[in-house]
Amino acid sequence: MLADISNHFRHSKTKEIAKHFSPTVNLAILNDNNTYSKVQAEIILESFFKMNQPKGAKIIHRLDNNANYQHAVILLSTTEGNFRVSYSIRINNDQPQLVEIRIEKSGN
């Protein structure tokens, strides 16, 4: 699942990413950090992709040895520069759900 989500970021497939959102998502994009509903988080992420069109994504760290928690960090290259994207997935009622996404500028 971590690789699938990374691929969705690479191709700015907001709807595919949003399919995995938990009912509320902790979303931090640059200096804006808040907890949003699934719908709000999807709109904000879509807006980010409109301003920063992805050109590529590479997983630089992954933690997937716990059955109930997964975490990944990707380097997302866009038309406006590189970003470090980290996201966390928790299992809730046997369903993996994205609970947190952090996007920050990368020096790479």
Secondary structure, DSSP 4 states (H G I P E B T S, - for coil): -HHHHHHHHHTT-HHHHHTTEEEEEEEEETTEEEEEEHHHHHHHHHHHHHHS-EEEEEEEEEEEEETTEEEEEEEEEETTEEEEEEEEEEEETTEEEEEEEEEEE---
